[in-house]
Amino acid sequence: MDRHDAPARDRERLPAEPLSPLATRVDKLLALYRYELTPAIDAINAAVAGYGGLFDPETSAAEIRTVVDDLLESDPPSTHREAASTAVSQVVLYVDGSAHSNGPAGAGAVIQADETPIARLGRPVGSRTNNNVAEYAALHLGLQALATRCNPDSVEIRIDSMTVINHIWGNSESTVKATPYSTAITDHLSALPAHEWTHLADSDPNPADAQATVGADIAALGPG
């Protein structure tokens, strides 16, 4: 079966890009925290002996793996065990992808209601991945979170990637190659009661950018 035609439950396991064993373990932990970067990283940092942390150069890959494995075997805080629904009618979804020059890439998404963030999400996408793929992964991450957390009446998606905009919302003659995220994104969008997109210029603020950068930093971890 073509992975673009895989059942929805299988498509939710994305990203499918290669990651180091260590970055893969951290991504699994992020999933337990519903991709809320701050509490997940805080949990890792608190468990590392001494003053080190996830991104401290003095912290070895072996230390991080041990800590992450211990956290994976324990229950996350109760606030992250289930995807509690937030009753909002209109939300703004910011999405962004980030890729370092040598390949590690991350995805970020921030959901806002009444200009107040209700979710700040991020995850690694791949250790050798281009920025376009990261942009698709970011949109998928945000839409998946909307489906499980908010169920809003309308969504404004703010995004800076014209590649993704032209592919997802452009005409049927788009020559952009489909990605493993394309079908899942289309499914999520079709399930929304109403949505619109807004293109962000480079000078426009995008709170998802910081989340994507941290995701790319996690993708650079390894080998572990």
N, C-alpha and C positions, 0 to 999 in steps of 0.2 A: 504494500500500500504506500502511495506517495504520502510523505509526512505532512504535506499541505492538506490532505484529505483525512488526516487522522481524527479520531473522535475528540470532542471538545475536552474531555477529562485528560487526554494525553497531551493536547496542545498546551494545557495549563502548566505542564512541567518545564516549559521553556525557562531560561534560554538553553539552547542546544549547542552553543559554541563551546570549544574546548577551554577548560580552565585547569590550572594546576591542582593536584590533589588537595593542597592546603586551602586554596581559594574555594574549591568545591565544598570543603567542610564548613568554611565560614558561611558560604551561601546557604547551606542547609540550616545553619543556626539562624540566619536572617529570616528564613521562611517561618521558623517557629515564632519569631517576633513580628510576623506579618510584614517583613521588610522595613520596619521602623529602624533606621540605622542607629539612632542615638541610644536607645535602651539596649540594643544588642551589643554595640561596641562598649558601652559602659559596663555591661556584664563581663565581657572579656577582660577589659582593663582592670576591673575590681578583682578578678581571679588570678591575674598574673602576679607572681611573687615580686616583692620589692616595689620599685617605682616605674617599672616598665609598662608597656601596653601594646596594643595591636600594631601600632605603627612606630613604636620605639625601635630604633636600629639596634639597641642592645638586647631586644627580645628575640630569641632564636625561633626558627620555624618549629622546632620540636616543642618548645614551650607553648607556642600558640596552639599547636595541634592538640597537646594534652589538655589545655584549658577548654578548647572548643569541644573536644570529645566528652569531657566531663559535663559541660553545659548541655550537650545534646542528650545525655543520659538523664538529665534532671528536667523537671517541668519548668517551662517559662513562667513568668509572673501571670497571675490569673487574668490580668487585663489583656493579655496577649493570647490566651488559649483559644478564644472563639472570636469570630469576626462579628462583633457587635454592630448593629445597624445604627447609623446616625440619621435622625429625622431632619432632613434638609430638602428643600424643594429645588433650589438653584445652587449650583456649585461651579467653581472655576477650577479647571485642571491644567496645571503647568507641567510640561514634560520636557526633558532634555537628555541628550546622550553626550558622552565625553569619551575621547580616546586619546591616550598618550601617544607620543610620536613613535614609540617602539611597539605599539599594539595593544596593551591592556586597555579595555574599554568598560565603561559602566553606564548604568541607566538611572535616571532620577525622575521622581514625580512628586508634586505637592498638590494636595487638594485643599481648596479654600472655600469657605462659606462666609458670606458677609465680610470678606477681606481678612478672615481669621483662619489660619491653617488648622485643619482637622486631621491631616496625615502628611508626614514627610517621609518619603520612601526612597530607597536606593538599593541597588544590587550590582554585583559584577556581571558582565555580559560574556566576556571572553578574554583570553590572554593574548590572542593575536587576531584582533577584530577591528574592522574599520568603523569610522564614526557613523556612517549611514546605518549600519546594523544596530549600533547602540541607540540611535534615534528611534528606530522601530521598536526596540526592546523597551524603551522608556514609555512610549505610547501604550504598548501592551501592558506594562506594569501598572500604569495609572488607570487604564480602563478596567483591568481585572480588580483593582482595589475598589473602584466605584461600584462594581457589580456586587461585591461582598460586604461593603461597608455603608453605602449611602442610598442607593436606589433612588436618585434624584429625578425630578420631573424634567429638568433641562440642565445641560452642561455646556459650558464654553471651554473649548480646548485651546490653550495658548501654546504655540509651538513655533520654533524658529527654522525647522528643516523644510525647505521647499521641495526637497526630494520626496519626503514622506507625504507632504500635502498634495503634490501632483499625483502621486501614486494612489493614495487612499481616496482623495476627494476630487481628483482630476477626471479627465475624460477617459473613455474606455480604450482609447488608442495609445495610452501611456506605454512607453517602451521600457520603463523601469522594471528590472527583474524582480519577481516575487521573492519574498523572504519567508523563512519558517514562521514569521509572525503575522504575515499578511492576512491569512484566513481567520486567525483568532481575533485580530483587530477588527476585521469586518463583522464578525459575529457579535462582538461586544457593542460596536456602534449600532448595529441593526436592532439590538435589544433596548437601546435607550429611547425613551419617549420622544425626546427632542435634543438636538445638539447642533452646535456651530463651531467653526474653528476661526482663530485669529492668528495671523502670522506675526511673530515677534521679530523686530529688527534687532541687529546685533547690539544696539544701544539700549534696548528695552530691558528692564530688570526681569530676571527669570529665577525664582527661588529654587527651581529644580536643578539648576546648574551645580550648586554646591553638593547636592545629593549624588549627582552623576559622577562628580569628581572623586568623591569618596568611594563610590562603586568601582571606579577605574583603579584606584589605589588598592582596593581589595583584590581585583583581578590580577594585579602585579605581584601578589604574594606567592611565595613558593620556593622550592617545589613542594616541600612538606610531605 
